[in-house]
Amino acid sequence: MDPLHDPDDEDLLEPRQARMLAGLVENARMSSAAIRYGMRTRVGAASLVLNQDNPLPTANHACALWGTLAEVASTLLLLEDVFAEAGRPEALVYASPATVAEIEGIADDAGWRAVDESLALLHRSEQVSYVSTRPAVDADLPGIAELVADDAGLSTTAETRLVRNLGHRVDDARCVLHVVDDPDAGAERIAGFVQGFTEHGVGLVEQVIVRPGRRRRGIGRGLVCAAVSELRERGARLVVAHGDESKPSERFAESCGFEPAYGVTAYARRVDELLG
């Protein structure tokens, strides 16, 4: 038996290691989400970050619900009020090995629903890419925001807020933001981008989007490889990404040198009716 892997799922880390890794990753994700006007705090048995400057769900979430079953249940009720008071239409919790194992039943009883299943992916091997990337500059930010807005279905107002938030990221030494110029449009338009973050030796490849008409050309892989390389140069001793459990996503992650580490479930609760 491999001591590094879960005996119930040999593709994942064993539970103790997965919990330690999840704690490190979630701390880094919250620090990244808080740039520049975000707030990190504790609500009951959970860690919480809210950033009204960033419209993306990943910048407004709770995680690491650890405590007794009663403490976790009461925390879910508290989170509904906190997200409602912050003007968010939906409360979001990411449950990983850093969250109590009974969260599924507790969430169901409290009216929360599982909305997404993903994998945390640990970078294991360096890959070679021949795609030319460059660090993003201020002129690239509207193009990056456009790609994100199209991918996430954001409104025009949210897209404007995202441009402002991206500007804060460009100015933060912990952040990595690389782009590839569109080979058919030169420097006038980007073909894709990658966003990363590093803190306390943990590097995150947070988001990579390639323009639909420019996919399957190695651009996504090139962007990820560039981000991993820069995160390592900035002191990241381990690099983690998140991806869905689909076969194309798994193949792409593997081609970039990543392997599954542990599962993450997103739970959501509509709080629109609680908004004043």
N, C-alpha and C positions, 0 to 999 in steps of 0.2 A: 504493500500500500504506500502511495506517495504521501509523505507527511505534509507536503505543501498544499495539497488539494483536498477539497471536500469529499469525503467518502460517498456522499449521496449524489454528488455531481462532480465528476473528475475534471470538468472543464473550468471549474471555479476554485478560488482559494478556499482553504479550510476556514471554518467560521471565526476563529480567534484572529487569524491574520486579516481576514476580510473586514472584521470590525475595526481593527487598528487602522487599516488603510482607509476605510470609509470615514473615520473620524478626522484624519489628516486632510482628505480630499474635501470634505464638507466645510471644514474651517477655511480652506483656501477659496472655495466657491463663494462663501459668504463675504470674504474680504474683497473678492473681485466684484461681487454684486453691489457692494456698498459704495463704489466709486461714483461720484465724489460726494453726493448729497445723501447717501444711504445711511440707514440706522440699523445697527446690530444690537440685539438684546436677547434676554431670556423671557419666555412666556411660559409659565408653569414648568412642564418637563421638556420643553422644546427650545431650540435655538431658532431665532427669527431674524430675517433681514427684509427691510422695506426700502425701496428707492423710487420715489415718485418721479425722479428725473429719467428713469429707465422703464419703458413700458413692457419689457419682456417678462414673462412669468419667472424665468430663472433669476431675475433680480428682485423678486418679491415672493419669498417662500419661507417655509419652516422646515426643519429637519432635526435629526438626532433626538427623537422622542424617547427618553429613557427614564423609567421609573416604575412604580407599581401600576397595575391595570387601572386603578381608580385615578391615579395622578395623570396618566396618559389620556383617559377618557375626559377628565375635566379640562385638560389642556386643549383638546380638540374643540370644546365648547368655547373656551377663551379665545382661541384663534379666530373663530367665526366673527366675534365682536371686533377683534383687532384689525382684521382685514376690511371689515365693513367701515370702521371708523377711518381707515386709511383711504377709503374711496375705491377699493378694489372690488370688482364684481364677483370675484371668486377667490376663495382661500385655497392655498396650495401647500401640500406637505410632500416632501420626498422621503420615502422610507427605504432605508438600506440596512446593512448589518449593524449600523449604529442606532437603529430603532428597535424597540422591543419586538420579539417575534410574533406576539399576539396582535399586532397592529391591524391586521386584516379584519379580524372579528370585531375589534373595538371600533374601527372606522365605520364598518357596516352598521353597527348598532347606533352610531351617532349620526348617520345620514350622509357620510362621506362615500365617494365612489372612486374606484381605481380607474384612472383615465389613461395611464401610459405605463408600459413595461419597457425598461431599457437595461443596458449593461454598462457597468464601469469597466473600462478597458485599460490595461496596464501596458506601457510601452516596454518591449523586451529586446528588440533588435533594430539597429540602424538600417535604413534603406537608402538606396541611391536614386536620385531624381535628376533629370536633365531639364526640368522646367525652370525658367528664370523668374524669380520673385523679387520684390523690393519692399522695403518698409513703407507703410502708408503715410501719406502727407495729408494736410488739411483739405486739399482739393479733391482727395479721393473719398472723403466722408459722405457726401451726398450719394455717391454711387454705391457705397457699401450699405448705407441705410436703405436705399431703394431695393437692393437684393434681399435684405433682411425683411423689409416690409412685405415684399411680394411673397416670400417664403412663409411668413407668419400671418399674413392677412391683416397687417396693421393699417390703421386709418392714416390719413394725411397728417393729422395733428400728432399722432404717435410717432410717425416717421420724423417729423421735425424735432421732437424731443430726443429721438434716438441720435440724430446728427449731433446735438449738443452733448449728449452723453459720450459719444464716440470721441468728440474733441477732448473731453476730460481724460479719456483712456490714452490718447496719443501723448498727453502731457505727463502720464504716470509711468515711472521707470519700471514698474512691475509688469506692465502690459506689453504684449506682443501683437502687432497688427501688420500683416503682410498682404500684398495684392499681387495679382498677375494682370498685366495689361492685355486687353483683348487683341488677339493676333490679327483680327480682321478690322480693327478700328484704331489701332495704335494706342497712344497715350490718352486719347480722348475718352476712353471708356475702359473699365476694368472687366476682366472675364471672371474674376472670383476673388475671394479674400479668405483669410484665416485669422481668428482671434485667439489669443492665449494669455495666460497670466501665471505668474510665479510668486510664491511666498513661502518662507521657511523651508526651502528645499523641495517644495511640491510644485510641479509644473502642470498646468491644465491646458489642453487643447480644447477650447470651449465651443468653437463654432467654425465650420468651414462651409461655404456656399459657392457653387460655381454656376454661372449663368446657364440656363437650360440648353441653349444652343451650342454651348462650348464644352459640354460634358463628354466623357469617354476619350479625352485627349491627354490624360495624365496630369491635368491641371490641379485637381483636388489632391492627389497624392503629392505633387510637388509642393503645394501650399502646406500640407501637414508636415512633410519632411523639413521644410524651412522653419516652421514653428517649433518643432521638436528640437532642432539644432540650436535655435536661439534660446529656448528655455534652458537647455543644458548649459549653454555659455553663461547664462545668468544665474547659475548655481542650482538648478533643479536636479536633485538626486534621483527622483522618480517622476515620471510623466504619465498623466492619466487623461483619458478622454471618455466621452459617453456616446453610446450609439444604440439604435434600436436593435431588436433581435431578428430582423429580417436577414435572409441569406445574402442579398446584395450588400447590405451594411456590414455584415460580418466579413465578407470577402474583401471589401474596401479596407476595413480596419486591419485585417491580416496583411494586406499588401503594403500597409504603412508601418508594419512592425508591432502591432498591438495584439494582445491576447485578452480574453474575458477574465475578469477578476471577481466580480460579484454582481448581483442583480439589484436594480433600483425600481421601486414602484411609486408612481405619482398618484396621490389621492387629492381629490378636489371637492369643494363644497360651495355651491352657489350661495352668495350672501346678499344678492341684489335686494331682496325684500327687507334686509336689515338696514339698508342705506336710508338716511334721513332725507 
